[in-house]
Amino acid sequence: MNDTTSPQTPEGGTQVPPQQPSAGPTPPPYAPPAPMLESQARTIAMLVHILAAAALILSAGTLAFVVPLVMWLIYRERSALIDFHGRQNLNLQLTSLVVFAGGILIGVFTLGVGLIFTVPLMIVYAIYVIVISIIAGVRANRGEYFPIPVTIPFIR
């Protein structure tokens, strides 16, 4: 009687399948990122604010939220100072985006008449964002936790 479920040799004899190699050692679990030096954390927290202010100027306020978002996502687990300042500046940039978009929408819905009021307010808020970003950057470089006023707390 011939067994069809087992492999056969060309001569008709039954062949034993080879043993599978062992899986090897299991890799270690993911280690949390190492905390950074305080001086590095202060420098990066300052750069969050300064680079966001530069991005606000260069992108006319449209892409300024990208810088604090990326830096906050990369470094938030390595330093409480960066986590705090990243959230603060991200809230500031998202608030400025809402202010600018709201001003433009008001201008569109009022057929341009609203721009007489919203454009000066948007310019004043943009100057505020740049100045407060510089102040917050200086405070971050000192290692201080500076809460930025006049922002909507999107991220707590």
LOLUMKOL-483909 format. One record per residue (C-alpha): x, y, z; residue number from 1. Coordinates in nm, 2 decimals. Example, Ala and Ser with C-alpha at 12.3 -4.5 7.8 and 13.67 -1.06 7.14 Angstrom:
+--------+--------+--------+------+
:     px :     py :     pz : loro :
+--------+--------+--------+------+
:   1.23 :  -0.45 :   0.78 :    1 :
:   1.37 :  -0.11 :   0.71 :    2 :
+--------+--------+--------+------+
This chain:
+--------+--------+--------+------+
:     px :     py :     pz : loro :
+--------+--------+--------+------+
:   0.00 :   0.00 :   0.00 :    1 :
:   0.14 :   0.34 :  -0.10 :    2 :
:   0.11 :   0.64 :   0.13 :    3 :
:   0.04 :   0.95 :  -0.08 :    4 :
:   0.07 :   1.20 :   0.20 :    5 :
:   0.44 :   1.15 :   0.27 :    6 :
:   0.72 :   1.25 :   0.03 :    7 :
:   0.88 :   0.98 :  -0.16 :    8 :
:   1.23 :   0.93 :  -0.30 :    9 :
:   1.27 :   0.86 :  -0.67 :   10 :
:   1.33 :   0.49 :  -0.60 :   11 :
:   0.99 :   0.47 :  -0.43 :   12 :
:   1.11 :   0.48 :  -0.07 :   13 :
:   0.97 :   0.72 :   0.19 :   14 :
:   1.18 :   1.02 :   0.28 :   15 :
:   1.16 :   1.20 :   0.61 :   16 :
:   1.12 :   1.58 :   0.58 :   17 :
:   1.42 :   1.78 :   0.72 :   18 :
:   1.38 :   1.95 :   1.05 :   19 :
:   1.31 :   2.32 :   1.05 :   20 :
:   1.59 :   2.54 :   1.20 :   21 :
:   1.50 :   2.70 :   1.53 :   22 :
:   1.37 :   3.05 :   1.53 :   23 :
:   1.67 :   3.18 :   1.73 :   24 :
:   1.66 :   3.42 :   2.02 :   25 :
:   1.38 :   3.67 :   2.04 :   26 :
:   1.48 :   4.03 :   2.00 :   27 :
:   1.46 :   4.25 :   2.30 :   28 :
:   1.15 :   4.47 :   2.34 :   29 :
:   1.16 :   4.83 :   2.21 :   30 :
:   1.35 :   5.04 :   2.46 :   31 :
:   1.22 :   5.39 :   2.53 :   32 :
:   1.44 :   5.67 :   2.40 :   33 :
:   1.71 :   5.78 :   2.63 :   34 :
:   1.66 :   6.11 :   2.80 :   35 :
:   1.87 :   6.39 :   2.67 :   36 :
:   2.10 :   6.64 :   2.84 :   37 :
:   1.93 :   6.94 :   2.99 :   38 :
:   2.14 :   7.18 :   2.77 :   39 :
:   2.03 :   6.99 :   2.46 :   40 :
:   1.67 :   7.00 :   2.57 :   41 :
:   1.68 :   7.37 :   2.63 :   42 :
:   1.84 :   7.43 :   2.28 :   43 :
:   1.58 :   7.22 :   2.10 :   44 :
:   1.29 :   7.38 :   2.30 :   45 :
:   1.43 :   7.72 :   2.19 :   46 :
:   1.46 :   7.60 :   1.83 :   47 :
:   1.09 :   7.49 :   1.83 :   48 :
:   0.99 :   7.86 :   1.89 :   49 :
:   1.25 :   8.03 :   1.67 :   50 :
:   1.21 :   7.80 :   1.37 :   51 :
:   0.83 :   7.82 :   1.40 :   52 :
:   0.85 :   8.20 :   1.39 :   53 :
:   1.08 :   8.18 :   1.08 :   54 :
:   0.84 :   7.94 :   0.91 :   55 :
:   0.55 :   8.18 :   0.99 :   56 :
:   0.73 :   8.45 :   0.81 :   57 :
:   0.85 :   8.24 :   0.51 :   58 :
:   0.51 :   8.06 :   0.45 :   59 :
:   0.28 :   8.36 :   0.53 :   60 :
:   0.14 :   8.17 :   0.82 :   61 :
:   0.02 :   7.86 :   0.63 :   62 :
:   0.29 :   7.60 :   0.72 :   63 :
:   0.42 :   7.74 :   1.04 :   64 :
:   0.25 :   7.46 :   1.24 :   65 :
:   0.47 :   7.19 :   1.07 :   66 :
:   0.79 :   7.28 :   1.24 :   67 :
:   0.67 :   7.25 :   1.60 :   68 :
:   0.46 :   6.95 :   1.51 :   69 :
:   0.76 :   6.75 :   1.37 :   70 :
:   1.00 :   6.86 :   1.64 :   71 :
:   0.74 :   6.78 :   1.92 :   72 :
:   0.67 :   6.44 :   1.77 :   73 :
:   1.04 :   6.35 :   1.75 :   74 :
:   1.15 :   6.48 :   2.09 :   75 :
:   0.85 :   6.48 :   2.32 :   76 :
:   0.93 :   6.15 :   2.49 :   77 :
:   1.29 :   6.25 :   2.56 :   78 :
:   1.24 :   6.57 :   2.75 :   79 :
:   0.95 :   6.72 :   2.95 :   80 :
:   1.07 :   7.07 :   2.86 :   81 :
:   1.05 :   7.00 :   2.48 :   82 :
:   0.71 :   6.83 :   2.53 :   83 :
:   0.58 :   7.14 :   2.71 :   84 :
:   0.73 :   7.40 :   2.46 :   85 :
:   0.64 :   7.19 :   2.16 :   86 :
:   0.27 :   7.18 :   2.27 :   87 :
:   0.27 :   7.55 :   2.35 :   88 :
:   0.41 :   7.65 :   2.02 :   89 :
:   0.20 :   7.41 :   1.82 :   90 :
:  -0.11 :   7.55 :   1.99 :   91 :
:   0.01 :   7.90 :   1.91 :   92 :
:   0.07 :   7.81 :   1.54 :   93 :
:  -0.27 :   7.63 :   1.51 :   94 :
:  -0.44 :   7.93 :   1.67 :   95 :
:  -0.27 :   8.17 :   1.42 :   96 :
:  -0.38 :   7.94 :   1.14 :   97 :
:  -0.74 :   7.96 :   1.26 :   98 :
:  -0.71 :   8.34 :   1.29 :   99 :
:  -0.57 :   8.38 :   0.94 :  100 :
:  -0.82 :   8.14 :   0.78 :  101 :
:  -1.11 :   8.30 :   0.97 :  102 :
:  -1.00 :   8.65 :   0.86 :  103 :
:  -0.99 :   8.54 :   0.50 :  104 :
:  -1.33 :   8.36 :   0.52 :  105 :
:  -1.48 :   8.68 :   0.67 :  106 :
:  -1.34 :   8.88 :   0.38 :  107 :
:  -1.47 :   8.63 :   0.12 :  108 :
:  -1.82 :   8.62 :   0.28 :  109 :
:  -1.85 :   8.99 :   0.31 :  110 :
:  -1.73 :   9.04 :  -0.05 :  111 :
:  -1.41 :   9.20 :   0.05 :  112 :
:  -1.55 :   9.46 :   0.29 :  113 :
:  -1.46 :   9.25 :   0.60 :  114 :
:  -1.09 :   9.25 :   0.48 :  115 :
:  -1.08 :   9.62 :   0.59 :  116 :
:  -1.10 :   9.50 :   0.95 :  117 :
:  -0.96 :   9.15 :   0.94 :  118 :
:  -0.63 :   9.22 :   0.75 :  119 :
:  -0.50 :   9.47 :   1.02 :  120 :
:  -0.61 :   9.23 :   1.29 :  121 :
:  -0.43 :   8.94 :   1.12 :  122 :
:  -0.11 :   9.16 :   1.08 :  123 :
:  -0.13 :   9.25 :   1.45 :  124 :
:  -0.17 :   8.88 :   1.55 :  125 :
:   0.12 :   8.78 :   1.32 :  126 :
:   0.34 :   9.03 :   1.49 :  127 :
:   0.22 :   8.90 :   1.83 :  128 :
:   0.31 :   8.54 :   1.73 :  129 :
:   0.66 :   8.64 :   1.61 :  130 :
:   0.73 :   8.84 :   1.93 :  131 :
:   0.59 :   8.59 :   2.17 :  132 :
:   0.78 :   8.31 :   1.99 :  133 :
:   1.10 :   8.49 :   2.04 :  134 :
:   1.02 :   8.56 :   2.41 :  135 :
:   0.92 :   8.19 :   2.46 :  136 :
:   1.24 :   8.08 :   2.28 :  137 :
:   1.45 :   8.29 :   2.52 :  138 :
:   1.26 :   8.15 :   2.82 :  139 :
:   1.29 :   7.79 :   2.69 :  140 :
:   1.67 :   7.84 :   2.65 :  141 :
:   1.67 :   7.94 :   3.02 :  142 :
:   1.49 :   7.61 :   3.10 :  143 :
:   1.17 :   7.79 :   3.21 :  144 :
:   0.82 :   7.66 :   3.14 :  145 :
:   0.66 :   7.96 :   2.98 :  146 :
:   0.28 :   7.92 :   2.90 :  147 :
:   0.20 :   8.12 :   2.59 :  148 :
:  -0.11 :   8.35 :   2.64 :  149 :
:  -0.38 :   8.41 :   2.38 :  150 :
:  -0.39 :   8.07 :   2.23 :  151 :
:  -0.65 :   7.80 :   2.18 :  152 :
:  -0.54 :   7.49 :   2.37 :  153 :
:  -0.58 :   7.23 :   2.09 :  154 :
:  -0.32 :   7.00 :   2.24 :  155 :
:  -0.31 :   6.97 :   2.62 :  156 :
+--------+--------+--------+------+
